[in-house]
Amino acid sequence: MGGAVAVIIIKERHMVDAFMRAGATDAAHAVYPGDIAVDLGGVAGRRLVDHAIIREAGDGRYYVDVLGWEALRRMRRRILFVVLLLIALLALFFAGQFPPGARP
């Protein structure tokens, strides 16, 4: 399951990069996804549209909300940090090393 999530995140990054390379970072510069070889119909594309990272400008043209994308990436990093911290604390707890000074 973790592999599938990684693939989706990589596809999201490639889609956002395609919009950024095309200069589609606001409604005035929106592009047709087909023109930049992006398919918004897949899981990754739908997620980006649902999170309003890729926004419709009308007439079937889309652009990337750069600030929204950066905020989503920061949130994902924070979540990853918390999960890794919890895993480390659980590992220490089950190894008998937490809380500090605990005796086995």
Backbone as numpy.savetxt, mean C-alpha at the origin, in Angstrom:
# Nx Ny Nz CAx CAy CAz Cx Cy Cz
-0.41 -17.13 2.20 -1.24 -15.94 2.20 -0.38 -14.69 2.20
0.74 -14.72 2.93 1.63 -13.56 2.96 2.20 -13.26 1.60
2.44 -14.31 0.80 2.96 -14.10 -0.54 1.97 -13.38 -1.42
0.69 -13.71 -1.28 -0.35 -13.06 -2.08 -0.44 -11.58 -1.72
-0.34 -11.27 -0.46 -0.38 -9.87 -0.02 0.81 -9.11 -0.59
1.97 -9.74 -0.57 3.17 -9.09 -1.11 3.01 -8.82 -2.60
2.43 -9.75 -3.32 2.22 -9.57 -4.76 1.27 -8.40 -5.01
0.20 -8.31 -4.24 -0.76 -7.21 -4.40 -0.10 -5.87 -4.12
0.70 -5.81 -3.07 1.37 -4.55 -2.72 2.36 -4.15 -3.81
3.07 -5.12 -4.38 4.00 -4.83 -5.47 3.25 -4.32 -6.69
2.12 -4.95 -7.01 1.32 -4.49 -8.14 0.79 -3.08 -7.91
0.37 -2.79 -6.67 -0.09 -1.44 -6.34 1.03 -0.43 -6.60
2.23 -0.75 -6.15 3.36 0.16 -6.32 3.64 0.38 -7.80
3.58 -0.68 -8.61 3.82 -0.53 -10.05 2.76 0.35 -10.70
1.51 0.19 -10.28 0.44 1.02 -10.84 0.65 2.49 -10.49
0.94 2.77 -9.24 1.16 4.15 -8.81 2.36 4.73 -9.54
3.42 3.94 -9.68 4.60 4.41 -10.41 4.27 4.75 -11.85
3.41 3.95 -12.49 3.03 4.21 -13.88 2.30 5.55 -14.00
1.39 5.82 -13.07 0.69 7.11 -13.10 1.66 8.26 -12.85
2.59 8.07 -11.92 3.54 9.14 -11.62 4.48 9.40 -12.80
4.94 8.32 -13.46 5.79 8.50 -14.64 5.06 9.24 -15.75
3.75 9.02 -15.83 2.94 9.70 -16.86 2.62 11.13 -16.46
2.96 11.51 -15.24 2.67 12.86 -14.77 1.24 13.06 -14.34
0.51 11.96 -14.15 -0.91 12.03 -13.77 -1.03 12.13 -12.25
-0.71 13.30 -11.71 -0.73 13.49 -10.27 -1.81 14.47 -9.82
-2.62 14.93 -10.77 -3.78 15.75 -10.42 -4.82 15.60 -11.53
-6.01 16.11 -11.28 -7.12 15.92 -12.22 -6.83 16.55 -13.58
-6.09 17.62 -13.60 -5.79 18.29 -14.87 -4.87 17.46 -15.77
-4.10 16.56 -15.17 -3.16 15.74 -15.93 -3.55 14.27 -15.95
-4.80 13.98 -15.67 -5.28 12.60 -15.61 -5.12 11.91 -16.97
-4.94 10.59 -16.92 -4.74 9.80 -18.13 -5.70 8.61 -18.15
-5.85 8.03 -19.31 -6.61 6.79 -19.43 -5.70 5.64 -18.98
-6.17 4.78 -18.09 -5.31 3.68 -17.61 -4.74 2.83 -18.74
-5.52 2.59 -19.78 -5.03 1.78 -20.89 -3.85 2.42 -21.62
-3.78 3.73 -21.61 -2.68 4.43 -22.28 -1.35 4.21 -21.58
-1.38 3.89 -20.29 -0.13 3.66 -19.55 -0.02 2.19 -19.12
-0.80 1.33 -19.77 -0.76 -0.12 -19.53 -1.09 -0.49 -18.08
-2.12 0.14 -17.53 -2.57 -0.17 -16.18 -3.99 -0.72 -16.25
-4.21 -1.83 -15.55 -5.55 -2.44 -15.49 -6.09 -2.24 -14.07
-7.07 -1.37 -13.94 -7.65 -1.09 -12.63 -8.70 -2.12 -12.23
-8.94 -3.12 -13.08 -9.96 -4.11 -12.79 -9.51 -5.22 -11.86
-8.21 -5.36 -11.65 -7.70 -6.40 -10.76 -7.83 -6.02 -9.30
-7.41 -6.92 -8.44 -7.50 -6.70 -6.99 -6.72 -5.45 -6.59
-5.50 -5.33 -7.07 -4.66 -4.19 -6.69 -5.27 -2.88 -7.16
-5.76 -2.86 -8.39 -6.37 -1.64 -8.92 -7.62 -1.24 -8.16
-8.47 -2.23 -7.86 -9.69 -1.92 -7.10 -9.37 -1.40 -5.71
-8.34 -1.97 -5.08 -7.95 -1.50 -3.75 -7.50 -0.05 -3.79
-6.70 0.30 -4.80 -6.22 1.67 -4.91 -7.37 2.64 -5.17
-8.32 2.24 -6.00 -9.48 3.09 -6.26 -10.34 3.20 -5.01
-10.55 2.07 -4.31 -11.37 2.08 -3.09 -10.75 2.95 -2.00
-9.42 2.98 -1.92 -8.73 3.80 -0.92 -8.53 5.23 -1.40
-9.05 5.56 -2.57 -8.94 6.90 -3.17 -7.50 7.30 -3.41
-6.65 6.32 -3.67 -5.26 6.61 -4.05 -5.24 6.93 -5.54
-5.97 6.14 -6.31 -6.16 6.45 -7.71 -7.58 6.97 -7.84
-7.69 8.18 -8.35 -8.99 8.87 -8.40 -9.42 9.12 -9.84
-10.72 9.05 -10.03 -11.26 9.32 -11.36 -11.43 10.82 -11.55
-10.99 11.30 -12.70 -11.10 12.72 -13.02 -12.26 12.98 -13.96
-12.97 11.95 -14.36 -14.06 12.09 -15.31 -13.64 11.60 -16.68
-14.62 11.21 -17.48 -14.36 10.76 -18.85 -13.45 9.53 -18.89
-13.43 8.74 -17.81 -12.63 7.52 -17.79 -11.15 7.73 -17.54
-10.78 8.97 -17.22 -9.37 9.28 -16.94 -9.14 9.24 -15.43
-7.92 8.85 -15.04 -7.57 8.70 -13.64 -6.23 9.37 -13.35
-6.03 9.67 -12.06 -4.75 10.21 -11.61 -4.47 9.66 -10.22
-3.22 9.77 -9.79 -2.82 9.27 -8.48 -2.77 10.44 -7.49
-3.33 10.20 -6.31 -3.26 11.17 -5.22 -1.96 10.87 -4.45
-0.93 11.63 -4.72 0.40 11.36 -4.18 0.40 11.44 -2.65
-0.26 12.44 -2.10 -0.30 12.56 -0.63 -1.04 11.39 0.01
-2.10 10.94 -0.62 -2.82 9.78 -0.13 -1.98 8.52 -0.18
-1.23 8.37 -1.26 -0.34 7.21 -1.41 0.74 7.21 -0.33
1.34 8.37 -0.08 2.36 8.45 0.96 1.77 8.17 2.34
0.56 8.64 2.60 -0.10 8.38 3.88 -0.39 6.89 4.05
-0.83 6.24 2.99 -1.10 4.80 3.04 0.17 4.03 3.32
1.26 4.41 2.68 2.54 3.73 2.91 3.03 3.93 4.34
2.87 5.15 4.89 3.27 5.39 6.28 2.44 4.53 7.24
1.14 4.44 6.98 0.27 3.65 7.84 0.69 2.17 7.79
0.98 1.67 6.61 1.41 0.27 6.48 2.71 0.02 7.22
3.64 0.97 7.16 4.90 0.81 7.90 4.66 0.78 9.40
3.76 1.65 9.89 3.46 1.65 11.33 2.84 0.33 11.76
1.92 -0.18 10.97 1.29 -1.46 11.29 2.33 -2.57 11.32
3.22 -2.59 10.34 4.28 -3.61 10.30 5.17 -3.51 11.53
5.52 -2.29 11.94 6.36 -2.11 13.12 5.67 -2.66 14.37
4.39 -2.37 14.54 3.65 -2.84 15.72 3.55 -4.36 15.71
3.27 -4.94 14.56 3.17 -6.41 14.48 4.52 -7.05 14.82
5.60 -6.52 14.26 6.92 -7.09 14.56 7.28 -6.91 16.04
6.92 -5.79 16.62 7.16 -5.57 18.04 6.39 -6.58 18.90
5.14 -6.80 18.55 4.34 -7.79 19.29 4.92 -9.19 19.16
5.38 -9.55 17.98 5.99 -10.86 17.78 7.24 -10.99 18.64
8.06 -9.95 18.68 9.27 -9.98 19.49 8.94 -10.12 20.97
7.93 -9.37 21.44 7.54 -9.46 22.86 7.00 -10.85 23.19
6.20 -11.41 22.30 5.68 -12.76 22.53 6.80 -13.78 22.54
7.78 -13.62 21.66 8.91 -14.54 21.64 9.69 -14.46 22.95
9.92 -13.25 23.44 10.61 -13.09 24.72 9.79 -13.66 25.87
8.49 -13.46 25.84 7.62 -13.97 26.90 7.68 -15.49 26.96
7.56 -16.12 25.81 7.55 -17.59 25.79 8.93 -18.17 26.00
9.97 -17.38 25.82 11.33 -17.83 26.10 11.68 -17.62 27.58
10.76 -17.02 28.33 10.98 -16.80 29.75 11.80 -15.58 30.05
11.99 -14.69 29.10 12.83 -13.52 29.29 12.03 -12.24 29.50
10.72 -12.36 29.52 9.88 -11.16 29.66 8.81 -11.45 30.70
8.54 -10.62 31.63 9.16 -9.31 31.84 10.58 -9.45 32.34
11.40 -8.38 32.21 12.79 -8.44 32.67 12.85 -8.83 34.13
13.79 -9.68 34.44 13.96 -10.15 35.81 13.14 -11.38 36.12
12.34 -11.82 35.19 11.54 -13.04 35.40 12.48 -14.24 35.45
12.18 -15.15 36.33 13.02 -16.36 36.44 12.25 -17.53 35.84
12.97 -18.34 35.11 12.32 -19.51 34.48 11.88 -20.55 35.49
